[in-house]
Amino acid sequence: MSEAVREDSLFLLADVLVIGGGPAGTWAALAAAAKGASVVLADKGYCGSSGATAPSGTGVWYVKPDEKLREEAKASRYFMGGQLAEHRWMDRVLNRTYDNMNRLGVSGYPFPINEEGQQHRRGLQGPEYMRLMRKLVKRAGVKILDHSPAMELLADEYGVAGAAGVQTQSGKTWTVHAGAVVIATGGCAFLSKALGCNVLTGDGYLFAAEAGAALSGMEFSNAYAICPTFSSVTKTAYYNYASFYHEDGTIVEGAGSKKGRSVIARHLMAGRQVYARLDQAPEDLQPLLRVAQTNFFLPFDRLGINPFKELFPITLRLEGTVRGTGGIRVMDENCATGVPGLYAAGDAATRELICGGFTGGGSHNAAWAMSSGSFAGEGAAGYVLELGHNAAKRNPSGLSSAPLVQGQVKQGTAARTAEYVSAVQAEVKPYEVNLFRTEQGLSSALGRLDELWSIQRNIQVQRTPEGVKAREAAAMTATARWMYNSALARTESRGMHKREDYKESDTAQHHRLISGGLDQVWVKTEEVAKEGVPL
């Protein structure tokens, strides 16, 4: 790996560049380094503490290699996801997740010990997990660029060959030339203030589309999580222990966590506040719940509320594709995107392959992050080895759809970017548009989003921290357009995609929806791989 530093810029040459420092990015970096590749990892925040996983506890889809247990695990969400998952991919992810979790166990992760003296490896605490991953990545010789968001990919006639960005703390620009790039930038939660999600603005989707890659499953992008009105912690699993109430203390009929979230949404739309109480949690379980997810309880403790005994107001906070399943289309077992030299992993890549059109927090998400990260890192390193010496002889240029320029930030730039962000949020946050979908609502929102994109498309963006925010706004706009164009094309209800005007599932639409394009968004169908006997 070579490095050149000037007063206002940093230049690095590496085999593999990983963009994103969450679970998927760190596993990708480890896998690429293990194959002998020199690796640079660039994180928008601080690798080890930024992103959705770092501040939270999460279950993991960890299943012992027992045929009966594995079949039960695969069946658990197969039908819920509209039968769009593939058994071959589920098997691959279960195998790799099992291996990676075991690797964490021998690498020092403090798994709890059961009565037989064995480690209980079914969940991870985000702070300890990501602290260990940073340590392992550094030990593997990976160069980490913290607080260094990418602003664009670089490419030449042979494919993607690096990226460029800015270091937000110093204002210096950075450029990495690499034989292959792994996008592990997470999903898009549209700056909705869900815990850990404000770095997840769909940047990787935009970068991939600018390089010519497609997306898949973007209609499965309308995840809303139950959350106290005074908190950013979206731990919906805890509401399995909740009852839901009106202000007068009467039960909200039909409201629930797994089923009945739409009932909560309809009450909130009508201006009726909904309250929750975790009154179904057994007393002996309550201390364990506190230990498993301390962040969940901090806002309650600060306000002097006992959530097991007292009512508290709730809302539904948008988590978008972070808890949805759509993302960059994966073309092979190495998580290649179809664009030479470009790979995708974690929430940035479609998760349809293992959960179809429905997922939740943790479990499958955590398993997909660590397994797809490993697949992508191995694939990227293998690709670079095939390139050989040619990888170092390239002179790539930027792919940004908006012109990126050097120079001082123009007056009013921050205010204008904030207006664009608010405009996108006004189209994706409302339940009546994104949760309860109709042709009229989607089409109307798309008209405004298309206009917003055309405005942003032609505005110069400075290579500065403020410019990063402008690129985030553009990424959110682009993500919303792929979401709603795909949602319009799926004229049925399947998985988390619910159409008010097409309430039933349609067997003729048992296919995936592939989307892409920037100025002109396109959507086409792709058949789900035909496999053996169904579950």
RABEL-V58822 format. One record per helix or strand of 2 or more residues. SS is the DSSP state (2 for helix, 1 for strand). FROM is the first residue (numbers start at 0). LEN is the number of residues. Records with the same first field share a line. If there is no record, write none. Layout:
BEGIN
SS: FROM-LEN / FROM-LEN
END
This chain:
BEGIN
1: 1-5 / 8-11 / 38-4 / 56-4 / 122-3 / 142-3 / 149-7 / 158-8 / 172-11 / 214-2 / 222-6 / 242-3 / 273-4 / 311-9 / 326-2 / 341-3 / 396-2 / 403-2 / 460-2 / 510-6 / 521-6
2: 22-12 / 66-12 / 86-20 / 125-14 / 202-9 / 235-6 / 260-9 / 282-10 / 293-10 / 345-3 / 351-4 / 363-29 / 412-16 / 430-5 / 438-19 / 464-25 / 506-3
END
